[in-house]
Amino acid sequence: MKPKPDGHNDRELRVKRITNGTVIDHITAGQALNVLRILGIMDRLEEVVSVVMNVSDRKKDIVKIEGRELKPEEVDKIALISPDATINIIRDYEVVEKHRVILPSRIEGVVRCINPNCITNTDEPVKPKFVISRGERVELHCMYCGRVIADRIADFLI
């Protein structure tokens, strides 16, 4: 297919630049919809959002959110499911802030334990606490019962 004068062809999908908001880039492939869930966007349909999945040969996802900057606790949750993601704050079409998410060494009250018998899943007023380790993948180790969450972490986010 012959490119048009602007360098694009009819089969390419172009995502519009945002005026103000947040671009989350380098999301682990397949996790974009979980990012939307973390941000509560699936429940609030008034926000303008662009989602691009499996971009280029590096197989990554990108989420653009018009008119919204992320809260620190939202960024922490994104780090659990996509530890190599970058957050770009856009103001007046320019990137004014760019940083990688930081995977904390411990978290509290963010993820529920997968062990139904864990004290955090009873009527006791105990917040779930996890130690985080990262090798080939992110692993959460419950500080109370020792159970490990390594797969489908997004399913256990509170």
TIVO-2410 file (N, C-alpha, C; in nm, 3 decimals):
# residues 158
REC num residu      c1      c2      c3 atome chaine
REC   1      M   0.084  -0.117   0.000     N      A
REC   1      M   0.000   0.000   0.000    CA      A
REC   1      M   0.089   0.123   0.000     C      A
REC   2      K   0.059   0.217  -0.086     N      A
REC   2      K   0.139   0.338  -0.101    CA      A
REC   2      K   0.109   0.436   0.013     C      A
REC   3      P   0.215   0.486   0.081     N      A
REC   3      P   0.192   0.583   0.189    CA      A
REC   3      P   0.139   0.715   0.134     C      A
REC   4      K   0.059   0.780   0.216     N      A
REC   4      K   0.007   0.913   0.183    CA      A
REC   4      K   0.116   1.016   0.210     C      A
REC   5      P   0.098   1.142   0.167     N      A
REC   5      P   0.201   1.244   0.189    CA      A
REC   5      P   0.239   1.263   0.336     C      A
REC   6      D   0.147   1.232   0.429     N      A
REC   6      D   0.180   1.249   0.571    CA      A
REC   6      D   0.257   1.130   0.627     C      A
REC   7      G   0.289   1.030   0.541     N      A
REC   7      G   0.367   0.914   0.584    CA      A
REC   7      G   0.283   0.798   0.633     C      A
REC   8      H   0.152   0.813   0.640     N      A
REC   8      H   0.063   0.707   0.686    CA      A
REC   8      H  -0.006   0.643   0.567     C      A
REC   9      N  -0.056   0.521   0.588     N      A
REC   9      N  -0.136   0.458   0.485    CA      A
REC   9      N  -0.275   0.431   0.540     C      A
REC  10      D  -0.365   0.385   0.456     N      A
REC  10      D  -0.504   0.366   0.496    CA      A
REC  10      D  -0.522   0.258   0.603     C      A
REC  11      R  -0.429   0.168   0.618     N      A
REC  11      R  -0.444   0.060   0.714    CA      A
REC  11      R  -0.390   0.093   0.853     C      A
REC  12      E  -0.320   0.202   0.868     N      A
REC  12      E  -0.266   0.240   0.998    CA      A
REC  12      E  -0.373   0.310   1.081     C      A
REC  13      L  -0.372   0.281   1.208     N      A
REC  13      L  -0.462   0.348   1.301    CA      A
REC  13      L  -0.382   0.455   1.373     C      A
REC  14      R  -0.428   0.577   1.366     N      A
REC  14      R  -0.358   0.686   1.433    CA      A
REC  14      R  -0.437   0.727   1.556     C      A
REC  15      V  -0.367   0.738   1.667     N      A
REC  15      V  -0.429   0.779   1.792    CA      A
REC  15      V  -0.396   0.926   1.814     C      A
REC  16      K  -0.498   1.005   1.834     N      A
REC  16      K  -0.485   1.149   1.850    CA      A
REC  16      K  -0.407   1.185   1.976     C      A
REC  17      R  -0.326   1.289   1.965     N      A
REC  17      R  -0.255   1.342   2.082    CA      A
REC  17      R  -0.357   1.398   2.181     C      A
REC  18      I  -0.323   1.391   2.309     N      A
REC  18      I  -0.414   1.447   2.409    CA      A
REC  18      I  -0.363   1.584   2.453     C      A
REC  19      T  -0.457   1.671   2.487     N      A
REC  19      T  -0.424   1.806   2.530    CA      A
REC  19      T  -0.366   1.804   2.672     C      A
REC  20      N  -0.440   1.745   2.763     N      A
REC  20      N  -0.401   1.734   2.904    CA      A
REC  20      N  -0.442   1.596   2.953     C      A
REC  21      G  -0.359   1.535   3.034     N      A
REC  21      G  -0.395   1.405   3.089    CA      A
REC  21      G  -0.273   1.319   3.114     C      A
REC  22      T  -0.291   1.189   3.102     N      A
REC  22      T  -0.186   1.092   3.132    CA      A
REC  22      T  -0.176   0.989   3.022     C      A
REC  23      V  -0.052   0.956   2.986     N      A
REC  23      V  -0.025   0.845   2.895    CA      A
REC  23      V   0.053   0.742   2.974     C      A
REC  24      I   0.001   0.621   2.980     N      A
REC  24      I   0.070   0.511   3.046    CA      A
REC  24      I   0.126   0.423   2.935     C      A
REC  25      D   0.257   0.416   2.927     N      A
REC  25      D   0.326   0.348   2.818    CA      A
REC  25      D   0.403   0.228   2.874     C      A
REC  26      H   0.446   0.141   2.787     N      A
REC  26      H   0.524   0.023   2.823    CA      A
REC  26      H   0.449  -0.068   2.920     C      A
REC  27      I   0.317  -0.072   2.908     N      A
REC  27      I   0.236  -0.163   2.988    CA      A
REC  27      I   0.260  -0.304   2.936     C      A
REC  28      T   0.276  -0.399   3.026     N      A
REC  28      T   0.292  -0.539   2.986    CA      A
REC  28      T   0.178  -0.578   2.892     C      A
REC  29      A   0.213  -0.641   2.781     N      A
REC  29      A   0.113  -0.678   2.680    CA      A
REC  29      A  -0.002  -0.755   2.743     C      A
REC  30      G  -0.124  -0.713   2.710     N      A
REC  30      G  -0.244  -0.779   2.761    CA      A
REC  30      G  -0.296  -0.723   2.891     C      A
REC  31      Q  -0.226  -0.626   2.951     N      A
REC  31      Q  -0.267  -0.572   3.080    CA      A
REC  31      Q  -0.342  -0.439   3.071     C      A
REC  32      A  -0.361  -0.385   2.952     N      A
REC  32      A  -0.426  -0.253   2.937    CA      A
REC  32      A  -0.566  -0.253   2.998     C      A
REC  33      L  -0.642  -0.358   2.977     N      A
REC  33      L  -0.778  -0.360   3.032    CA      A
REC  33      L  -0.777  -0.368   3.185     C      A
REC  34      N  -0.676  -0.434   3.241     N      A
REC  34      N  -0.662  -0.435   3.387    CA      A
REC  34      N  -0.624  -0.296   3.439     C      A
REC  35      V  -0.544  -0.222   3.363     N      A
REC  35      V  -0.512  -0.084   3.401    CA      A
REC  35      V  -0.641  -0.002   3.405     C      A
REC  36      L  -0.727  -0.018   3.305     N      A
REC  36      L  -0.855   0.053   3.304    CA      A
REC  36      L  -0.938   0.017   3.426     C      A
REC  37      R  -0.935  -0.109   3.464     N      A
REC  37      R  -1.010  -0.155   3.582    CA      A
REC  37      R  -0.953  -0.094   3.710     C      A
REC  38      I  -0.821  -0.089   3.721     N      A
REC  38      I  -0.755  -0.028   3.838    CA      A
REC  38      I  -0.796   0.118   3.851     C      A
REC  39      L  -0.805   0.187   3.739     N      A
REC  39      L  -0.837   0.329   3.739    CA      A
REC  39      L  -0.986   0.357   3.750     C      A
REC  40      G  -1.067   0.251   3.752     N      A
REC  40      G  -1.211   0.268   3.765    CA      A
REC  40      G  -1.277   0.320   3.639     C      A
REC  41      I  -1.207   0.313   3.529     N      A
REC  41      I  -1.260   0.368   3.404    CA      A
REC  41      I  -1.372   0.281   3.348     C      A
REC  42      M  -1.371   0.155   3.378     N      A
REC  42      M  -1.477   0.067   3.329    CA      A
REC  42      M  -1.612   0.104   3.392     C      A
REC  43      D  -1.607   0.169   3.510     N      A
REC  43      D  -1.729   0.209   3.579    CA      A
REC  43      D  -1.774   0.351   3.544     C      A
REC  44      R  -1.680   0.433   3.499     N      A
REC  44      R  -1.710   0.573   3.466    CA      A
REC  44      R  -1.682   0.594   3.318     C      A
REC  45      L  -1.784   0.595   3.239     N      A
REC  45      L  -1.767   0.602   3.095    CA      A
REC  45      L  -1.757   0.744   3.041     C      A
REC  46      E  -1.751   0.844   3.128     N      A
REC  46      E  -1.744   0.982   3.079    CA      A
REC  46      E  -1.603   1.024   3.039     C      A
REC  47      E  -1.500   0.949   3.077     N      A
REC  47      E  -1.363   0.986   3.045    CA      A
REC  47      E  -1.328   0.944   2.902     C      A
REC  48      V  -1.249   1.029   2.834     N      A
REC  48      V  -1.201   0.997   2.700    CA      A
REC  48      V  -1.073   0.918   2.715     C      A
REC  49      V  -1.074   0.794   2.664     N      A
REC  49      V  -0.963   0.702   2.682    CA      A
REC  49      V  -0.928   0.638   2.548     C      A
REC  50      S  -0.799   0.624   2.522     N      A
REC  50      S  -0.751   0.549   2.406    CA      A
REC  50      S  -0.672   0.430   2.458     C      A
REC  51      V  -0.697   0.312   2.404     N      A
REC  51      V  -0.626   0.192   2.444    CA      A
REC  51      V  -0.566   0.131   2.319     C      A
REC  52      V  -0.436   0.107   2.322     N      A
REC  52      V  -0.367   0.042   2.211    CA      A
REC  52      V  -0.298  -0.080   2.269     C      A
REC  53      M  -0.325  -0.196   2.210     N      A
REC  53      M  -0.270  -0.320   2.264    CA      A
REC  53      M  -0.177  -0.387   2.164     C      A
REC  54      N  -0.075  -0.455   2.218     N      A
REC  54      N   0.023  -0.529   2.139    CA      A
REC  54      N   0.090  -0.443   2.034     C      A
REC  55      V   0.142  -0.329   2.078     N      A
REC  55      V   0.206  -0.233   1.989    CA      A
REC  55      V   0.345  -0.282   1.951     C      A
REC  56      S   0.378  -0.273   1.824     N      A
REC  56      S   0.509  -0.299   1.766    CA      A
REC  56      S   0.561  -0.439   1.799     C      A
REC  57      D   0.688  -0.457   1.770     N      A
REC  57      D   0.749  -0.588   1.792    CA      A
REC  57      D   0.780  -0.613   1.940     C      A
REC  58      R   0.773  -0.508   2.024     N      A
REC  58      R   0.799  -0.525   2.167    CA      A
REC  58      R   0.676  -0.573   2.242     C      A
REC  59      K   0.563  -0.577   2.176     N      A
REC  59      K   0.437  -0.624   2.235    CA      A
REC  59      K   0.410  -0.557   2.368     C      A
REC  60      K   0.368  -0.434   2.361     N      A
REC  60      K   0.333  -0.359   2.481    CA      A
REC  60      K   0.196  -0.296   2.458     C      A
REC  61      D   0.135  -0.247   2.565     N      A
REC  61      D   0.008  -0.178   2.558    CA      A
REC  61      D   0.029  -0.032   2.597     C      A
REC  62      I  -0.062   0.053   2.553     N      A
REC  62      I  -0.058   0.195   2.587    CA      A
REC  62      I  -0.200   0.238   2.623     C      A
REC  63      V  -0.213   0.319   2.727     N      A
REC  63      V  -0.342   0.376   2.766    CA      A
REC  63      V  -0.324   0.528   2.775     C      A
REC  64      K  -0.413   0.602   2.708     N      A
REC  64      K  -0.414   0.748   2.715    CA      A
REC  64      K  -0.545   0.791   2.779     C      A
REC  65      I  -0.536   0.879   2.879     N      A
REC  65      I  -0.654   0.926   2.950    CA      A
REC  65      I  -0.657   1.078   2.943     C      A
REC  66      E  -0.756   1.129   2.876     N      A
REC  66      E  -0.769   1.274   2.859    CA      A
REC  66      E  -0.822   1.337   2.987     C      A
REC  67      G  -0.758   1.447   3.030     N      A
REC  67      G  -0.809   1.528   3.141    CA      A
REC  67      G  -0.793   1.468   3.278     C      A
REC  68      R  -0.701   1.375   3.297     N      A
REC  68      R  -0.685   1.313   3.429    CA      A
REC  68      R  -0.539   1.280   3.456     C      A
REC  69      E  -0.493   1.315   3.575     N      A
REC  69      E  -0.362   1.274   3.621    CA      A
REC  69      E  -0.381   1.170   3.731     C      A
REC  70      L  -0.294   1.071   3.734     N      A
REC  70      L  -0.312   0.958   3.825    CA      A
REC  70      L  -0.272   0.991   3.968     C      A
REC  71      K  -0.341   0.926   4.061     N      A
REC  71      K  -0.309   0.936   4.203    CA      A
REC  71      K  -0.196   0.838   4.234     C      A
REC  72      P  -0.114   0.866   4.335     N      A
REC  72      P  -0.003   0.776   4.369    CA      A
REC  72      P  -0.048   0.631   4.395     C      A
REC  73      E  -0.162   0.613   4.461     N      A
REC  73      E  -0.209   0.476   4.489    CA      A
REC  73      E  -0.249   0.402   4.361     C      A
REC  74      E  -0.294   0.474   4.260     N      A
REC  74      E  -0.326   0.412   4.131    CA      A
REC  74      E  -0.198   0.368   4.062     C      A
REC  75      V  -0.095   0.451   4.069     N      A
REC  75      V   0.034   0.417   4.008    CA      A
REC  75      V   0.093   0.295   4.077     C      A
REC  76      D   0.080   0.286   4.210     N      A
REC  76      D   0.131   0.169   4.283    CA      A
REC  76      D   0.063   0.041   4.238     C      A
REC  77      K  -0.066   0.046   4.213     N      A
REC  77      K  -0.138  -0.073   4.167    CA      A
REC  77      K  -0.094  -0.111   4.027     C      A
REC  78      I  -0.073  -0.013   3.942     N      A
REC  78      I  -0.027  -0.041   3.806    CA      A
REC  78      I   0.111  -0.108   3.810     C      A
REC  79      A   0.197  -0.064   3.902     N      A
REC  79      A   0.330  -0.124   3.914    CA      A
REC  79      A   0.324  -0.273   3.944     C      A
REC  80      L   0.222  -0.317   4.018     N      A
REC  80      L   0.208  -0.459   4.051    CA      A
REC  80      L   0.183  -0.546   3.928     C      A
REC  81      I   0.108  -0.493   3.832     N      A
REC  81      I   0.074  -0.575   3.714    CA      A
REC  81      I   0.160  -0.541   3.593     C      A
REC  82      S   0.232  -0.429   3.600     N      A
REC  82      S   0.317  -0.389   3.488    CA      A
REC  82      S   0.436  -0.308   3.542     C      A
REC  83      P   0.535  -0.376   3.599     N      A
REC  83      P   0.645  -0.308   3.667    CA      A
REC  83      P   0.739  -0.227   3.578     C      A
REC  84      D   0.725  -0.237   3.446     N      A
REC  84      D   0.809  -0.160   3.355    CA      A
REC  84      D   0.735  -0.044   3.291     C      A
REC  85      A   0.614  -0.017   3.337     N      A
REC  85      A   0.533   0.090   3.278    CA      A
REC  85      A   0.594   0.227   3.305     C      A
REC  86      T   0.563   0.321   3.217     N      A
REC  86      T   0.603   0.460   3.238    CA      A
REC  86      T   0.479   0.547   3.239     C      A
REC  87      I   0.484   0.651   3.321     N      A
REC  87      I   0.373   0.745   3.335    CA      A
REC  87      I   0.418   0.877   3.275     C      A
REC  88      N   0.342   0.929   3.180     N      A
REC  88      N   0.372   1.057   3.116    CA      A
REC  88      N   0.257   1.152   3.145     C      A
REC  89      I   0.287   1.264   3.209     N      A
REC  89      I   0.187   1.367   3.237    CA      A
REC  89      I   0.192   1.467   3.123     C      A
REC  90      I   0.077   1.491   3.061     N      A
REC  90      I   0.067   1.580   2.946    CA      A
REC  90      I  -0.008   1.706   2.986     C      A
REC  91      R   0.050   1.821   2.955     N      A
REC  91      R  -0.018   1.950   2.975    CA      A
REC  91      R   0.005   2.035   2.851     C      A
REC  92      D  -0.103   2.081   2.796     N      A
REC  92      D  -0.096   2.165   2.676    CA      A
REC  92      D  -0.016   2.095   2.565     C      A
REC  93      Y  -0.046   1.967   2.544     N      A
REC  93      Y   0.013   1.881   2.440    CA      A
REC  93      Y   0.159   1.844   2.464     C      A
REC  94      E   0.219   1.886   2.573     N      A
REC  94      E   0.360   1.859   2.600    CA      A
REC  94      E   0.375   1.764   2.718     C      A
REC  95      V   0.477   1.677   2.711     N      A
REC  95      V   0.510   1.591   2.824    CA      A
REC  95      V   0.584   1.678   2.926     C      A
REC  96      V   0.521   1.699   3.041     N      A
REC  96      V   0.583   1.784   3.144    CA      A
REC  96      V   0.646   1.701   3.255     C      A
REC  97      E   0.612   1.574   3.260     N      A
REC  97      E   0.666   1.486   3.363    CA      A
REC  97      E   0.664   1.345   3.307     C      A
REC  98      K   0.773   1.272   3.326     N      A
REC  98      K   0.780   1.134   3.281    CA      A
REC  98      K   0.857   1.055   3.385     C      A
REC  99      H   0.800   0.943   3.428     N      A
REC  99      H   0.870   0.858   3.523    CA      A
REC  99      H   0.823   0.714   3.511     C      A
REC 100      R   0.910   0.625   3.551     N      A
REC 100      R   0.876   0.482   3.555    CA      A
REC 100      R   0.802   0.455   3.685     C      A
REC 101      V   0.713   0.358   3.680     N      A
REC 101      V   0.648   0.318   3.804    CA      A
REC 101      V   0.754   0.253   3.892     C      A
REC 102      I   0.733   0.260   4.022     N      A
REC 102      I   0.828   0.201   4.116    CA      A
REC 102      I   0.756   0.090   4.190     C      A
REC 103      L   0.810  -0.028   4.179     N      A
REC 103      L   0.753  -0.144   4.248    CA      A
REC 103      L   0.799  -0.138   4.393     C      A
REC 104      P   0.706  -0.119   4.486     N      A
REC 104      P   0.747  -0.110   4.627    CA      A
REC 104      P   0.794  -0.246   4.678     C      A
REC 105      S   0.864  -0.248   4.790     N      A
REC 105      S   0.910  -0.374   4.848    CA      A
REC 105      S   0.802  -0.438   4.934     C      A
REC 106      R   0.706  -0.355   4.981     N      A
REC 106      R   0.594  -0.403   5.062    CA      A
REC 106      R   0.469  -0.322   5.026     C      A
REC 107      I   0.353  -0.386   5.040     N      A
REC 107      I   0.226  -0.315   5.022    CA      A
REC 107      I   0.130  -0.357   5.132     C      A
REC 108      E   0.037  -0.269   5.160     N      A
REC 108      E  -0.062  -0.295   5.264    CA      A
REC 108      E  -0.198  -0.245   5.216     C      A
REC 109      G  -0.298  -0.332   5.228     N      A
REC 109      G  -0.435  -0.292   5.196    CA      A
REC 109      G  -0.464  -0.271   5.049     C      A
REC 110      V  -0.382  -0.328   4.962     N      A
REC 110      V  -0.399  -0.309   4.817    CA      A
REC 110      V  -0.447  -0.436   4.749     C      A
REC 111      V  -0.401  -0.550   4.801     N      A
REC 111      V  -0.432  -0.681   4.742    CA      A
REC 111      V  -0.487  -0.770   4.853     C      A
REC 112      R  -0.586  -0.853   4.818     N      A
REC 112      R  -0.635  -0.948   4.918    CA      A
REC 112      R  -0.562  -1.081   4.899     C      A
REC 113      C  -0.545  -1.153   5.007     N      A
REC 113      C  -0.475  -1.281   5.004    CA      A
REC 113      C  -0.559  -1.386   4.932     C      A
REC 114      I  -0.492  -1.475   4.861     N      A
REC 114      I  -0.564  -1.581   4.788    CA      A
REC 114      I  -0.606  -1.695   4.881     C      A
REC 115      N  -0.549  -1.698   5.001     N      A
REC 115      N  -0.581  -1.804   5.096    CA      A
REC 115      N  -0.709  -1.769   5.171     C      A
REC 116      P  -0.818  -1.842   5.148     N      A
REC 116      P  -0.944  -1.810   5.216    CA      A
REC 116      P  -0.934  -1.822   5.368     C      A
REC 117      N  -0.837  -1.899   5.419     N      A
REC 117      N  -0.821  -1.917   5.563    CA      A
REC 117      N  -0.724  -1.817   5.626     C      A
REC 118      C  -0.668  -1.727   5.547     N      A
REC 118      C  -0.576  -1.626   5.599    CA      A
REC 118      C  -0.654  -1.534   5.694     C      A
REC 119      I  -0.588  -1.487   5.798     N      A
REC 119      I  -0.653  -1.401   5.896    CA      A
REC 119      I  -0.709  -1.274   5.831     C      A
REC 120      T  -0.649  -1.232   5.720     N      A
REC 120      T  -0.696  -1.110   5.652    CA      A
REC 120      T  -0.829  -1.132   5.581     C      A
REC 121      N  -0.869  -1.257   5.563     N      A
REC 121      N  -0.996  -1.288   5.497    CA      A
REC 121      N  -1.103  -1.332   5.597     C      A
REC 122      T  -1.083  -1.299   5.722     N      A
REC 122      T  -1.182  -1.331   5.826    CA      A
REC 122      T  -1.246  -1.201   5.873     C      A
REC 123      D  -1.323  -1.210   5.978     N      A
REC 123      D  -1.387  -1.091   6.033    CA      A
REC 123      D  -1.292  -1.007   6.118     C      A
REC 124      E  -1.169  -1.052   6.135     N      A
REC 124      E  -1.070  -0.977   6.212    CA      A
REC 124      E  -1.035  -0.848   6.137     C      A
REC 125      P  -1.016  -0.738   6.207     N      A
REC 125      P  -0.981  -0.612   6.140    CA      A
REC 125      P  -0.831  -0.604   6.108     C      A
REC 126      V  -0.786  -0.690   6.016     N      A
REC 126      V  -0.645  -0.698   5.980    CA      A
REC 126      V  -0.631  -0.668   5.831     C      A
REC 127      K  -0.549  -0.568   5.799     N      A
REC 127      K  -0.524  -0.535   5.658    CA      A
REC 127      K  -0.426  -0.635   5.598     C      A
REC 128      P  -0.450  -0.678   5.475     N      A
REC 128      P  -0.354  -0.767   5.410    CA      A
REC 128      P  -0.222  -0.693   5.385     C      A
REC 129      K  -0.111  -0.762   5.412     N      A
REC 129      K   0.022  -0.708   5.390    CA      A
REC 129      K   0.104  -0.809   5.312     C      A
REC 130      F   0.180  -0.758   5.216     N      A
REC 130      F   0.261  -0.845   5.131    CA      A
REC 130      F   0.401  -0.790   5.115     C      A
REC 131      V   0.497  -0.881   5.108     N      A
REC 131      V   0.633  -0.849   5.067    CA      A
REC 131      V   0.640  -0.880   4.919     C      A
REC 132      I   0.701  -0.789   4.843     N      A
REC 132      I   0.705  -0.804   4.697    CA      A
REC 132      I   0.846  -0.841   4.653     C      A
REC 133      S   0.854  -0.941   4.565     N      A
REC 133      S   0.982  -0.976   4.505    CA      A
REC 133      S   0.963  -0.982   4.354     C      A
REC 134      R   1.073  -0.955   4.284     N      A
REC 134      R   1.065  -0.957   4.138    CA      A
REC 134      R   1.185  -1.030   4.082     C      A
REC 135      G   1.155  -1.140   4.015     N      A
REC 135      G   1.254  -1.213   3.938    CA      A
REC 135      G   1.208  -1.204   3.794     C      A
REC 136      E   1.175  -1.318   3.738     N      A
REC 136      E   1.117  -1.317   3.603    CA      A
REC 136      E   0.976  -1.259   3.605     C      A
REC 137      R   0.912  -1.266   3.720     N      A
REC 137      R   0.778  -1.210   3.737    CA      A
REC 137      R   0.765  -1.152   3.878     C      A
REC 138      V   0.661  -1.074   3.898     N      A
REC 138      V   0.634  -1.016   4.029    CA      A
REC 138      V   0.566  -1.121   4.115     C      A
REC 139      E   0.612  -1.133   4.241     N      A
REC 139      E   0.548  -1.225   4.336    CA      A
REC 139      E   0.516  -1.148   4.463     C      A
REC 140      L   0.395  -1.171   4.515     N      A
REC 140      L   0.352  -1.111   4.641    CA      A
REC 140      L   0.345  -1.222   4.746     C      A
REC 141      H   0.414  -1.201   4.856     N      A
REC 141      H   0.420  -1.301   4.964    CA      A
REC 141      H   0.342  -1.247   5.083     C      A
REC 142      C   0.233  -1.315   5.120     N      A
REC 142      C   0.151  -1.271   5.232    CA      A
REC 142      C   0.234  -1.277   5.361     C      A
REC 143      M   0.232  -1.167   5.436     N      A
REC 143      M   0.310  -1.160   5.559    CA      A
REC 143      M   0.245  -1.237   5.674     C      A
REC 144      Y   0.120  -1.280   5.656     N      A
REC 144      Y   0.050  -1.352   5.763    CA      A
REC 144      Y   0.052  -1.503   5.740     C      A
REC 145      C   0.018  -1.547   5.621     N      A
REC 145      C   0.008  -1.693   5.598    CA      A
REC 145      C   0.115  -1.747   5.504     C      A
REC 146      G   0.189  -1.658   5.438     N      A
REC 146      G   0.298  -1.703   5.352    CA      A
REC 146      G   0.259  -1.739   5.210     C      A
REC 147      R   0.130  -1.738   5.178     N      A
REC 147      R   0.088  -1.772   5.042    CA      A
REC 147      R   0.145  -1.672   4.942     C      A
REC 148      V   0.169  -1.720   4.821     N      A
REC 148      V   0.230  -1.637   4.717    CA      A
REC 148      V   0.130  -1.615   4.604     C      A
REC 149      I   0.118  -1.490   4.563     N      A
REC 149      I   0.039  -1.456   4.444    CA      A
REC 149      I   0.140  -1.418   4.337     C      A
REC 150      A   0.136  -1.489   4.225     N      A
REC 150      A   0.229  -1.460   4.116    CA      A
REC 150      A   0.155  -1.448   3.983     C      A
REC 151      D   0.042  -1.510   3.974     N      A
REC 151      D  -0.036  -1.504   3.850    CA      A
REC 151      D  -0.165  -1.429   3.876     C      A
REC 152      R  -0.209  -1.356   3.776     N      A
REC 152      R  -0.338  -1.284   3.780    CA      A
REC 152      R  -0.349  -1.194   3.904     C      A
REC 153      I  -0.244  -1.120   3.932     N      A
REC 153      I  -0.244  -1.029   4.047    CA      A
REC 153      I  -0.361  -0.932   4.041     C      A
REC 154      A  -0.394  -0.888   3.920     N      A
REC 154      A  -0.504  -0.791   3.904    CA      A
REC 154      A  -0.635  -0.845   3.959     C      A
REC 155      D  -0.654  -0.976   3.958     N      A
REC 155      D  -0.778  -1.035   4.010    CA      A
REC 155      D  -0.793  -1.019   4.161     C      A
REC 156      F  -0.683  -0.991   4.231     N      A
REC 156      F  -0.686  -0.985   4.377    CA      A
REC 156      F  -0.673  -0.842   4.430     C      A
REC 157      L  -0.669  -0.744   4.341     N      A
REC 157      L  -0.660  -0.605   4.386    CA      A
REC 157      L  -0.788  -0.566   4.459     C      A
REC 158      I  -0.772  -0.490   4.566     N      A
REC 158      I  -0.886  -0.446   4.646    CA      A
REC 158      I  -0.940  -0.318   4.586     C      A
***
